[in-house]
């Protein structure tokens, strides 16, 4: 059974940084595509960044140049380094694993950007 556990969320001032981590278990992590999504109150969940098993990355336009996604296959983790945070980045951030055409989600971690 695939399990994903996010960590690293919290409250940060505008312009600050946070690093989110997602630990996976129960899967063949090295061949899975991984992604970070976020959902703000009253809005639909949106893709923020993704990384393939081969290390190719994708970023939403709103976070390009500020966020960096990375993975460590040995540790079965995927991380999201978030710099220059803005109030509009406030949301619950979710980790997703895509493996054999099935999606698995973590429980989410809250990120709040406010002064």
Rosetta blueprint (number, residue, H / E / L):
1 X L
2 X L
3 X E
4 X E
5 X E
6 X E
7 X E
8 X L
9 X L
10 X E
11 X E
12 X E
13 X L
14 X L
15 X L
16 X L
17 X L
18 X E
19 X E
20 X E
21 X E
22 X E
23 X E
24 X E
25 X E
26 X L
27 X L
28 X L
29 X H
30 X H
31 X H
32 X L
33 X E
34 X E
35 X E
36 X E
37 X E
38 X E
39 X E
40 X L
41 X L
42 X L
43 X L
44 X L
45 X L
46 X E
47 X E
48 X E
49 X E
50 X E
51 X E
52 X L
53 X L
54 X L
55 X L
56 X L
57 X E
58 X E
59 X E
60 X L
61 X L
62 X L
63 X L
64 X L
65 X L
66 X L
67 X E
68 X E
69 X E
70 X E
71 X E
72 X E
73 X L
74 X L
75 X L
76 X L
77 X E
78 X E
79 X E
80 X E
81 X E
82 X E
83 X L
84 X L
85 X L
86 X L
87 X H
88 X H
89 X H
90 X L
91 X E
92 X E
93 X E
94 X E
95 X E
96 X E
97 X E
98 X E
99 X E
100 X L
101 X L
102 X E
103 X E
104 X E
105 X E
106 X L
107 X L
108 X L
109 X E
110 X E
111 X E
112 X E
113 X E
114 X L
115 X L
